[in-house]
Amino acid sequence: MAPLATLGQIADRAVELGIVAPAAVASLADIRDEQLSFYSDDNAMALVDLMEELGVGVRIDPKVDSLLGGYRELFERSAACTGGAVTITDVELLDGDDGERIRMLVNGREFGWDVEFGSGRYLDVMTVHEIYHDLLPDGDADPRVFINLSDEAYEQSGYVFADPVAFSILAEELQIKVD
């Protein structure tokens, strides 16, 4: 197989592997011939951005105007990546005797995690990473999970919702390390 060099080639390969719906590739019409670096100099973050463009990725931006709004927006985008396989609703921040918590319904079941807000302008990224482990489709029939990608300095991260076997093939072909 020829090396994957352009966004179009990468997107077409993602379709072949079942990561991306064929119709999603149309969104790249104007940039199909661009290199992956069109999105970022870091290949992992560029791949997250490409997958976000194709509807199966989400980049985490920890700086927010409000914590609750930031968490809600992040998890709304995350649920949208799944095409209905994972539902995320009723995101709340709670202040209790044991400290602050984020609570939400995932596929109708309640989950909660302790958070450390810090300045109030940044999401608790460590807790966000914990949360993604619980964002799974119901049942065993759907193998897709949120797969974490980070830049080399671990300053930026994002997730791609995909079958881990298929995604590992794409990542290997692009020489991108998967966390």
N, C-alpha and C positions, 0 to 999 in steps of 0.2 A: 504494500500500500504506500502511496506517495505521502510525504509528510503533510500534515495539516498546516497550511500557511495562512489562509484567509478566513475571515469570519464566516463566509458562505460555506467553505469546506468544513469548518468546525461544526457549524449548524447542521449541515447535511449528515455529518458523521453522528451527531447527537440524535438525529432522527433515525438513522440506521440502527442505533443502539437502543432505541425506544425511550430515550430520555426526554425528547421534545416531540410535540405533535407536529406533523408535517405542515399544517396550516400556519404555525407560528413563524416559520422561516420567511414568510412574506414580509414581515416587519423589517427585514434586513435589506430590502430591495435596493435602497440607495447606498448601502455600505457593504454589500457582499464581498467586494474585492479588497476591503481594508484588512490590514494585519490585526492580530489580536491586541497589539499595543495601541490600537485606536482607542481602547477604553482605559488602559492603564499600563505603566511600565512594568508593573508586577503581574506576571502571567496568572497567578492564582486569583487576584482581585479582578483582572480583566475577564477571566472566565466567569466569575460570579456575575459581573456586569452583563456579559453576553447572555448568560442563562436567565438573568433578570429580564432582559429585553425579550427573551424567548418564552417568558412566563413561568419558569421553574426555579428562579433564584431570587435571593433577597440579600442585599448588603446591609450590614448593621452600621448605623451612624449613631454613636453613643451620645452625641450632643443634641439636646432637645430643648424646646421652649418650655415644655411642662412635662414632668415625669409621667403622669397618667396618660396624657396625649401621646407621648413618645412610645410608651409601651403598647398602647392600643393600636397606633399606626403600624408599628413593627409587626405585631401579631396579626393584624388584618392583612397586611401584605404577605405574611407567611402563609396564612390560610388560603389566600388567593392562589399561591403557587401550587397548591395541592389539587386544584380542580374539584374540590368538594370531598376529597379523601380524608381530610382533617378539618374539623370545624373548631374555631376558637371564638368564644363569646364571653360576655360579661367580665371583661378584664377590669379588675379593681385593685387599688392600693389600700391596704388596711394598716392602721396604726394601733397595735395592741400592747398588752402587758409584756409580751415576749419580743417586742420590736416591730419593725415594719415588715409587711409581707405583700407579695403580689399574689392575687387569686384570680383564677379564670376557669371557665368550663372548656374542656377539651373533649370533643365528641360527646358532649353532654355530661361528662364526669368532672367533678370539682377537683382541682389541683391547687396547691399553694406552695410558695417558696419564700424563704427569708431573703430580704434584700438589704443592702447597705446603700443608702442614697448618696452619701457624700455631700456634694455641693447642691444637689437638687436640680442641676442642669445637665446631668449625665446619667444615662442608664447604667445599672449595675451589670456590666458586661459578663462578669463571671456567672451571675445568676441567670442571665439570658442564655448562656451556653448550657447551663444545667437544664433549663426549661426545654430546650430543643430536643433533649433526650426523651422527653415525654410526649412530644408532638408526633404521634404515630397513627397511621390508619387503623381503624377497628379491624379485628380479625387477623388471620394469617395469610389471606389470599393476596394482599398487596404488599410486595417486598420493599416499596419505596420508604426512604427515611430522609431526614434532613442531614446532609453531609457538610461538615464544616471545612471551609478553606480560609487560610489566613495568609497575610503577606509575610515576607521573610522575617521581618522584625516583630511580628505579632501585634502590630499597631492597628491593623484593620482586619476585619473578618466578614464573612458572609456564609450563606448556606445555599445549597442546591438540593431540591427535592427530587430524588432519583433512586432507582435501584442501585445499591452500592456496587454490585458486580459490574453492571453496565458502566456506571460512572467511573469506576477504577480503570476500566479500559480506556476511556476517553482521557482521563487525567494522565495515565501512563503515556499515551500517544503524544500528549502535549508536554510531557516531562514536568508535571505539576505534582507536588507532594500533597497528599490528602491527610488531614489531621485525624 
